[in-house]
Amino acid sequence: MKSVATLEHNDNIAGELEKYISSNTPVVVKGLRDFPPLNWTIESLEARYGNVDIRIVVSDSQNFVYSDKQERTIESMSLSEFIDKGIRNLGADGKYYALGRGFSTQFPGLTEEIVLPTALSQFFSGSGRFLERNVWMSHGGTRTALHFDAQENFNVQVEGEKCFWLYPTENKSMYPMKMNSQASYLSPVDPRNLDREKFPNFSTSAGYEAITSPGDMLYLPYGWWHQVDTTGEQNLNVNFWWVPRWKLIRYWSQTLRGAFVLAHRAGKHPHKRAQEQAANKTN
Ligand SMILES: O=C(O)CCC(=O)C(=O)O
């Protein structure tokens, strides 16, 4: 496994980072400055937003694995309830919880704080670049299943550490779930616990590792597969997703899978609609 390259935050960091973005190569920027979320803690967010209702991912273990039949199980609860069940009393009710993809817009006033440092602000200028900001929170020890996102990603660590195992967009032996499944952006492979009989072509040597500590920002390129482990008692993280125009065409297979996942979520996947029409005819 190779290590992802690192850069130090400096006033000219954008130019250095641009080379990695244009070659779709991951890199970690260390020592981020001028970034308000680095002052947050889970407790300070709870004090501000404890009563806010959020969507929480629920699992039977800290290994958050999804199936092709059901993308993932979601429950709605207040931030305080989540922190109680998922962080302060880990596993006490036999379930495990994580705030993954917690839209910043659910927390009034937070989006304004999740703003890239001035030295990096050029990346979101220009029109048509959908930008989503998320808050991630969990007890350490979680594992997020191997998947890719059809977006560019800046992922910043605030509390605890994350260990990313990354595989290039072009890698052909990732065993993605079926295109017509709910989760065609996911792979059933667990690279940290590899089943060689089931997945003989999976290449561990194709992987890269990036460990991020508070103040580190991973650039996770469009379509790169990633499995993520968290450490520490508490894990807090924010990320930015945005759309690169030319990569949508260059990595069309990822783009297509991403579009099908969105269609599934909206109930408009062609396969799902065909099934529904067939069911209606027989009724
Ligand atoms: O932190 C995690 O568990 C997953 C993060 C992730 O998948 C992402 O930022 O795209």
The ligand as an ORCA input file, in Angstrom:
! r2SCAN-3c Opt
* xyz 0 1
  O     -15.783      9.406      6.866
  C     -16.417      8.495      6.423
  O     -16.814      7.561      7.100
  C     -16.714      8.478      4.973
  C     -16.268      9.741      4.332
  C     -16.609      9.730      2.899
  O     -17.006      8.723      2.368
  C     -16.461     10.930      2.112
  O     -16.050     11.988      2.607
  O     -16.771     10.829      0.909
*
